[in-house]
Amino acid sequence: MALLADILPEIKMGLASLLVHKLRSLLTMLGMIFGVGAVVAMLSITEGAQKEMMSYIDLLGVNNIIIEAKEAVDRNEIQARRAISPGMSFRDFRSIAENVPGIEYLTPRKRFKPQKVLPKTGAEPPILIGVLPNYLAINSLRMVEGRFFNDADNDNSAPVCVLGEAAKVNLLGFDHAVGKFVKINDTWLQVVGVLAAQATADSVEGLEVASGNNLVIAPLNTVMRRFEDSNSYLKDEIDGMYIKVKTGTDSIETSNIINAILTATHKDAGDFAITVPAGLLEQKRRTGFIFNIVMICIAGISLLVGGIGIMNIMLATVLERTREIGIRRAIGAKQKDIIRQFLTEAVLISIMGGLLGIIFGVTLAHLIASAAGWSTVVTTGSIAVAFGVSCGIGLVFGIYPAMQAARLDPIEAIRYE
């Protein structure tokens, strides 16, 4: 309480001094305002981008491994590849299932882009994929209607399917879909379930994940036996695999084993790609941390300039108020009282500049989000960091002018004109 009683008069005196020269005080704060605003805005942008990317990576499953076949674009390319590699096949699926430890679930995938779809839709036609029933568990999907197909449906090549949320709305509207039929090319499939809506992304490290809601998912045997792709000569036997490793298993190490197996069987043809969300997650965290540090350093230049401005104006203030300092010393003020007086003024400038900078930074982040369509997240951490740094700069850059004021000789200070 005694300390507060000593500081309160200094705060009142400092505020009175700042209000006497409003424009000068505002101009002095500009460096702090822009610096703090830049820190808050940059951190909010990077936090938003990182959060969005993390949600996409989480969509893939941090315990999952995704294998994608690199499809050929023309006959010449496929012939060149087939001279080296047989392409992705059920043989690869069996090799991985039999030789790789720590796998909890594993399913091949066969994907088709339908030529005809009924009911007709003006939206983007859904993609048909064939997978095993464990696809639901691998991707932690949730049903909102009906059920997912089972092993019996797959064994019997049953003409059934499960719709993604977007595919259901585009094809069948908002009514209940279970029991209704959709026609893919020349085959009718009965809808047995509808999946809950999933988060979507255009791509994650080149891996397409955007069609998660616009899918018609059928048993693998149904797709393999009832559908024929007009461009099948360009396709691998299967075009992908989804793998979920057991809890406690290192998915990155498991992916290295899978890569070694496929590289050997494909004779290093480079016709497949393996994506490990856990590895992407760690990479994004490192990249985000480095980017944050770089952005803070860049924004810190503005704060440094603001600190220099505070020192400059406080030195000018000491010269202007030399006589006042002399009178205070003459009536009993100690050097520490003078130091506290001018240090309080410097910190007040940085605090006020910091508060205005936070408002500026939050506003800037929202404007960027609206104009550029970026995701921004203003966190209390970014505000605390920016405000703390601004207060620290006011304290550091106010020490020298305060010391200069305290060292003035009282007699000479009173004579100063």
C-alpha positions as CSV (number, residue, x, y, z in Angstrom):
1,M,0.0,0.0,0.0
2,A,2.9,2.3,0.8
3,L,4.4,1.7,-2.7
4,L,1.0,2.4,-4.3
5,A,0.7,5.6,-2.3
6,D,4.1,6.7,-3.7
7,I,3.3,5.7,-7.3
8,L,-0.2,7.2,-7.6
9,P,1.0,10.8,-7.4
10,E,3.6,10.0,-10.1
11,I,0.9,8.5,-12.3
12,K,-1.3,11.5,-12.0
13,M,1.6,13.8,-12.7
14,G,2.6,11.7,-15.7
15,L,-0.9,11.7,-17.1
16,A,-1.2,15.5,-16.6
17,S,2.1,16.0,-18.5
18,L,1.0,13.8,-21.4
19,L,-2.4,15.6,-21.6
20,V,-0.7,19.0,-21.8
21,H,1.0,17.9,-25.0
22,K,-1.7,15.6,-26.5
23,L,-0.4,15.7,-30.2
24,R,3.2,15.1,-29.2
25,S,2.2,12.3,-26.9
26,L,0.1,10.7,-29.7
27,L,3.0,11.0,-32.2
28,T,5.3,9.4,-29.6
29,M,2.9,6.5,-29.2
30,L,2.6,5.8,-32.9
31,G,5.7,3.5,-33.0
32,M,4.2,1.5,-30.2
33,I,0.8,1.4,-31.7
34,F,2.0,0.2,-35.1
35,G,4.5,-2.3,-33.5
36,V,1.9,-3.8,-31.1
37,G,-0.7,-3.9,-33.9
38,A,1.6,-5.6,-36.3
39,V,2.5,-8.3,-33.7
40,V,-1.1,-9.0,-32.8
41,A,-2.2,-9.1,-36.5
42,M,0.7,-11.3,-37.6
43,L,0.3,-13.7,-34.8
44,S,-3.5,-13.9,-35.4
45,I,-2.9,-14.7,-39.1
46,T,-0.3,-17.4,-38.4
47,E,-2.4,-18.8,-35.6
48,G,-5.5,-18.9,-37.9
49,A,-3.6,-20.6,-40.7
50,Q,-2.0,-23.1,-38.4
51,K,-5.3,-23.9,-36.8
52,E,-6.9,-24.4,-40.2
53,M,-4.1,-26.6,-41.3
54,M,-4.2,-28.6,-38.1
55,S,-7.9,-29.3,-38.6
56,Y,-7.2,-30.6,-42.1
57,I,-4.4,-32.8,-40.9
58,D,-6.6,-34.0,-38.1
59,L,-9.2,-34.9,-40.7
60,L,-6.7,-37.3,-42.2
61,G,-6.1,-38.9,-38.8
62,V,-2.9,-38.5,-36.8
63,N,-2.6,-42.3,-36.5
64,N,-3.3,-42.9,-40.2
65,I,-1.1,-43.5,-43.2
66,I,-2.4,-42.8,-46.7
67,I,-1.0,-44.4,-49.8
68,E,-1.9,-42.9,-53.1
69,A,-1.1,-44.3,-56.6
70,K,0.3,-41.7,-59.0
71,E,-1.9,-42.3,-62.0
72,A,-0.6,-42.0,-65.5
73,V,-2.0,-39.3,-67.8
74,D,-1.6,-41.1,-71.2
75,R,-0.9,-44.4,-72.8
76,N,2.8,-43.7,-73.3
77,E,3.4,-42.9,-69.7
78,I,1.5,-46.0,-68.5
79,Q,3.5,-48.2,-70.9
80,A,6.8,-46.7,-69.6
81,R,5.7,-47.4,-66.0
82,R,4.5,-50.9,-66.7
83,A,7.8,-51.8,-68.1
84,I,9.2,-51.2,-64.6
85,S,6.4,-51.6,-62.1
86,P,3.1,-53.5,-62.1
87,G,1.4,-50.5,-60.3
88,M,-0.5,-50.6,-57.1
89,S,-2.3,-53.8,-56.6
90,F,-4.0,-56.2,-54.2
91,R,-0.6,-57.9,-54.0
92,D,0.8,-54.7,-52.3
93,F,-2.2,-54.8,-50.0
94,R,-1.5,-58.4,-48.9
95,S,2.3,-57.7,-48.6
96,I,1.6,-54.8,-46.2
97,A,-1.0,-56.7,-44.2
98,E,1.3,-59.7,-43.7
99,N,4.6,-58.0,-43.2
100,V,4.1,-54.7,-41.4
101,P,3.6,-54.8,-37.6
102,G,1.4,-52.5,-35.6
103,I,-1.4,-52.1,-38.2
104,E,-4.9,-51.9,-36.6
105,Y,-7.0,-51.4,-39.8
106,L,-6.1,-51.5,-43.5
107,T,-8.3,-51.1,-46.6
108,P,-7.6,-50.8,-50.3
109,R,-9.4,-48.1,-52.3
110,K,-10.8,-48.1,-55.8
111,R,-12.0,-44.8,-57.0
112,F,-14.2,-43.9,-60.1
113,K,-15.5,-40.6,-61.5
114,P,-19.0,-41.5,-62.7
115,Q,-20.0,-40.7,-66.3
116,K,-23.7,-40.7,-65.4
117,V,-25.5,-40.1,-62.1
118,L,-29.2,-40.3,-61.2
119,P,-31.0,-38.4,-59.8
120,K,-29.4,-35.7,-61.9
121,T,-27.6,-32.9,-60.1
122,G,-26.4,-29.5,-61.2
123,A,-23.6,-29.6,-58.6
124,E,-20.3,-31.4,-59.0
125,P,-21.0,-35.1,-59.5
126,P,-19.9,-37.3,-56.5
127,I,-16.9,-39.6,-56.6
128,L,-17.5,-43.3,-56.2
129,I,-15.1,-45.2,-54.0
130,G,-14.9,-48.8,-53.0
131,V,-13.4,-49.7,-49.6
132,L,-13.7,-52.3,-46.9
133,P,-16.1,-51.8,-44.0
134,N,-13.2,-50.8,-41.7
135,Y,-13.0,-47.5,-43.6
136,L,-15.4,-46.1,-41.1
137,A,-13.1,-46.8,-38.2
138,I,-9.9,-45.8,-40.0
139,N,-11.3,-42.3,-40.7
140,S,-13.3,-42.0,-37.4
141,L,-16.5,-41.2,-39.4
142,R,-19.9,-40.8,-37.9
143,M,-23.2,-41.9,-39.3
144,V,-26.3,-39.6,-39.1
145,E,-28.6,-41.9,-41.0
146,G,-28.8,-45.7,-41.3
147,R,-25.6,-47.8,-41.1
148,F,-22.3,-48.4,-42.8
149,F,-22.1,-51.5,-45.0
150,N,-20.7,-54.6,-43.4
151,D,-18.5,-57.6,-44.3
152,A,-21.5,-59.6,-45.6
153,D,-22.4,-56.7,-48.0
154,N,-18.8,-56.8,-49.3
155,D,-18.6,-60.6,-49.6
156,N,-21.8,-60.6,-51.6
157,S,-20.9,-57.6,-53.7
158,A,-24.2,-56.1,-52.6
159,P,-25.5,-53.1,-54.6
160,V,-25.5,-50.8,-51.6
161,C,-23.8,-47.5,-50.7
162,V,-23.3,-44.9,-48.1
163,L,-23.5,-41.2,-49.1
164,G,-21.4,-38.3,-47.9
165,E,-23.3,-35.3,-46.6
166,A,-22.9,-33.2,-49.8
167,A,-23.6,-36.1,-52.1
168,K,-26.9,-36.9,-50.2
169,V,-28.1,-33.3,-50.4
170,N,-27.1,-32.9,-54.1
171,L,-28.7,-36.2,-55.2
172,L,-31.6,-36.7,-52.8
173,G,-32.3,-33.4,-51.2
174,F,-32.9,-33.0,-47.5
175,D,-35.3,-35.8,-46.9
176,H,-34.3,-39.1,-45.4
177,A,-32.1,-41.0,-47.8
178,V,-32.0,-44.5,-46.4
179,G,-33.8,-47.0,-48.6
180,K,-33.7,-44.8,-51.7
181,F,-31.6,-45.6,-54.8
182,V,-29.0,-43.7,-56.8
183,K,-27.7,-44.8,-60.2
184,I,-24.0,-44.6,-60.9
185,N,-23.3,-45.2,-64.5
186,D,-25.5,-48.2,-65.3
187,T,-25.8,-49.7,-61.8
188,W,-28.4,-48.9,-59.2
189,L,-27.2,-48.7,-55.6
190,Q,-29.5,-48.7,-52.5
191,V,-28.6,-46.1,-49.9
192,V,-28.1,-47.8,-46.5
193,G,-26.5,-44.8,-44.6
194,V,-25.4,-41.2,-44.6
195,L,-22.2,-39.8,-43.1
196,A,-22.0,-36.7,-40.9
197,A,-20.5,-33.7,-42.5
198,Q,-16.7,-33.5,-42.4
199,A,-14.3,-30.6,-42.5
200,T,-12.8,-30.2,-45.9
201,A,-9.7,-28.8,-47.6
202,D,-8.4,-28.4,-51.1
203,S,-5.2,-30.3,-50.3
204,V,-2.7,-31.1,-47.6
205,E,0.9,-31.5,-49.0
206,G,-0.6,-32.3,-52.4
207,L,-3.0,-35.0,-51.0
208,E,-6.6,-34.4,-52.1
209,V,-9.1,-34.4,-49.3
210,A,-11.7,-32.1,-50.6
211,S,-14.3,-34.7,-51.7
212,G,-14.9,-36.1,-48.2
213,N,-18.5,-34.9,-48.2
214,N,-19.2,-35.5,-51.9
215,L,-18.7,-39.3,-51.9
216,V,-20.7,-42.4,-52.8
217,I,-19.0,-45.1,-50.8
218,A,-19.7,-48.7,-51.7
219,P,-18.2,-52.1,-50.7
220,L,-14.9,-52.8,-52.4
221,N,-16.1,-56.0,-54.1
222,T,-19.2,-54.2,-55.4
223,V,-17.1,-51.5,-57.1
224,M,-14.5,-54.0,-58.4
225,R,-17.2,-56.3,-59.9
226,R,-20.0,-54.1,-60.9
227,F,-18.2,-51.1,-62.3
228,E,-15.8,-50.7,-65.2
229,D,-13.8,-47.6,-65.9
230,S,-13.6,-46.5,-69.5
231,N,-10.0,-45.4,-68.9
232,S,-9.1,-48.6,-67.0
233,Y,-5.9,-49.1,-69.1
234,L,-4.5,-46.0,-67.4
235,K,-5.4,-47.1,-63.9
236,D,-3.7,-49.2,-61.3
237,E,-5.6,-52.2,-60.0
238,I,-6.3,-50.2,-56.8
239,D,-5.5,-46.5,-56.5
240,G,-4.9,-46.1,-52.8
241,M,-4.8,-47.6,-49.3
242,Y,-5.9,-46.3,-45.9
243,I,-4.0,-47.6,-42.9
244,K,-4.6,-47.0,-39.2
245,V,-1.8,-48.0,-36.8
246,K,-2.4,-49.2,-33.3
247,T,-2.1,-46.7,-30.4
248,G,1.5,-46.4,-29.3
249,T,2.8,-47.4,-32.7
250,D,5.1,-44.9,-34.5
251,S,3.3,-44.1,-37.7
252,I,6.4,-42.5,-39.2
253,E,8.5,-45.6,-38.6
254,T,5.7,-47.8,-39.9
255,S,5.5,-45.6,-43.1
256,N,9.2,-46.2,-43.6
257,I,8.7,-50.0,-43.6
258,I,5.8,-49.6,-46.0
259,N,7.8,-47.4,-48.3
260,A,10.6,-50.0,-48.3
261,I,8.2,-52.8,-49.3
262,L,6.5,-50.8,-52.1
263,T,9.8,-49.5,-53.4
264,A,11.1,-53.0,-53.7
265,T,7.9,-54.4,-55.4
266,H,7.5,-51.4,-57.7
267,K,11.3,-51.4,-58.5
268,D,11.7,-47.7,-57.5
269,A,9.4,-46.5,-60.2
270,G,8.1,-43.6,-58.1
271,D,4.5,-44.4,-58.9
272,F,3.1,-44.0,-55.4
273,A,3.1,-41.5,-52.6
274,I,2.9,-42.0,-48.9
275,T,1.4,-39.3,-46.6
276,V,1.8,-39.5,-42.8
277,P,-0.4,-36.9,-41.1
278,A,1.6,-37.3,-37.8
279,G,4.7,-36.2,-39.7
280,L,2.9,-33.3,-41.4
281,L,1.6,-32.2,-38.0
282,E,5.1,-32.1,-36.5
283,Q,6.4,-30.3,-39.6
284,K,3.7,-27.7,-39.5
285,R,4.3,-27.1,-35.8
286,R,8.0,-26.4,-36.4
287,T,7.3,-24.3,-39.4
288,G,4.6,-22.3,-37.5
289,F,7.0,-21.7,-34.6
290,I,9.8,-20.4,-36.9
291,F,7.3,-18.2,-38.8
292,N,6.0,-16.7,-35.6
293,I,9.5,-15.9,-34.4
294,V,10.3,-14.3,-37.8
295,M,7.1,-12.2,-37.7
296,I,7.6,-11.1,-34.2
297,C,11.2,-10.0,-35.0
298,I,9.9,-8.0,-38.0
299,A,7.2,-6.4,-35.9
300,G,9.7,-5.8,-33.2
301,I,11.5,-3.4,-35.4
302,S,8.5,-1.1,-35.1
303,L,8.5,-1.5,-31.4
304,L,12.2,-0.7,-31.3
305,V,11.6,2.5,-33.3
306,G,8.8,3.3,-30.9
307,G,11.1,2.8,-28.0
308,I,13.7,5.2,-29.5
309,G,10.9,7.7,-30.0
310,I,10.0,7.4,-26.3
311,M,13.6,8.0,-25.3
312,N,13.9,11.0,-27.6
313,I,10.8,12.7,-26.3
314,M,11.6,12.0,-22.7
315,L,15.1,13.5,-23.1
316,A,13.4,16.6,-24.6
317,T,11.0,16.6,-21.7
318,V,13.9,16.6,-19.2
319,L,15.3,19.7,-20.9
320,E,11.9,21.4,-20.9
321,R,11.3,20.6,-17.2
322,T,14.8,21.2,-15.8
323,R,13.6,24.1,-13.6
324,E,10.8,21.9,-12.3
325,I,13.3,19.1,-11.5
326,G,15.5,21.6,-9.6
327,I,12.5,22.9,-7.5
328,R,11.5,19.4,-6.6
329,R,15.0,18.5,-5.6
330,A,15.3,21.7,-3.6
331,I,12.1,20.9,-1.5
332,G,13.3,17.5,-0.6
333,A,12.7,15.1,-3.6
334,K,15.4,12.4,-3.8
335,Q,17.0,11.1,-7.0
336,K,14.9,7.9,-6.9
337,D,11.8,10.1,-6.8
338,I,12.9,11.9,-10.0
339,I,13.7,8.6,-11.6
340,R,10.3,7.2,-10.7
341,Q,8.6,10.3,-12.0
342,F,10.1,10.1,-15.5
343,L,10.1,6.3,-15.7
344,T,6.4,6.4,-14.9
345,E,5.8,8.8,-17.7
346,A,7.7,6.6,-20.2
347,V,5.8,3.5,-19.1
348,L,2.5,5.3,-19.4
349,I,3.3,6.2,-23.0
350,S,4.1,2.6,-23.8
351,I,1.0,1.3,-21.9
352,M,-1.3,3.6,-23.7
353,G,0.4,3.0,-27.0
354,G,0.1,-0.8,-26.3
355,L,-3.6,-0.6,-25.6
356,L,-4.3,1.4,-28.7
357,G,-2.0,-1.0,-30.6
358,I,-4.0,-4.0,-29.4
359,I,-7.2,-2.4,-30.7
360,F,-5.5,-1.6,-34.0
361,G,-4.1,-5.1,-34.3
362,V,-7.5,-6.8,-33.6
363,T,-9.2,-4.5,-36.1
364,L,-6.4,-5.1,-38.7
365,A,-6.8,-8.9,-38.3
366,H,-10.5,-8.8,-38.9
367,L,-10.1,-6.5,-41.9
368,I,-7.5,-9.0,-43.4
369,A,-9.8,-11.9,-42.7
370,S,-12.7,-10.1,-44.4
371,A,-10.7,-8.8,-47.4
372,A,-8.5,-11.8,-48.1
373,G,-10.7,-14.6,-46.8
374,W,-8.0,-15.8,-44.5
375,S,-8.7,-17.4,-41.2
376,T,-7.5,-15.3,-38.3
377,V,-7.5,-16.2,-34.6
378,V,-6.7,-13.5,-32.0
379,T,-5.4,-15.2,-28.9
380,T,-4.9,-13.9,-25.4
381,G,-1.3,-15.1,-25.8
382,S,-0.6,-12.9,-28.8
383,I,-2.1,-9.9,-27.0
384,A,-0.2,-10.6,-23.8
385,V,3.1,-11.0,-25.7
386,A,2.6,-7.7,-27.7
387,F,1.5,-5.7,-24.6
388,G,4.2,-7.1,-22.4
389,V,6.9,-6.3,-24.9
390,S,5.6,-2.8,-25.4
391,C,5.6,-2.1,-21.6
392,G,9.1,-3.6,-21.4
393,I,10.4,-1.3,-24.1
394,G,8.9,1.7,-22.4
395,L,10.6,0.7,-19.2
396,V,14.0,0.1,-20.9
397,F,14.0,3.2,-23.0
398,G,12.8,5.4,-20.2
399,I,15.6,4.5,-17.8
400,Y,18.3,6.7,-19.5
401,P,16.2,9.9,-19.6
402,A,15.1,9.3,-16.0
403,M,18.7,8.8,-14.9
404,Q,19.7,12.0,-16.7
405,A,17.0,13.9,-14.9
406,A,18.0,12.5,-11.5
407,R,21.7,13.5,-12.1
408,L,20.9,17.2,-12.6
409,D,22.4,19.6,-10.1
410,P,19.5,21.2,-8.1
411,I,21.1,24.6,-8.0
412,E,22.0,24.7,-11.7
413,A,18.5,23.3,-12.5
414,I,16.7,26.1,-10.6
415,R,18.8,28.7,-12.5
416,Y,18.1,27.0,-15.9
417,E,16.0,29.2,-18.2
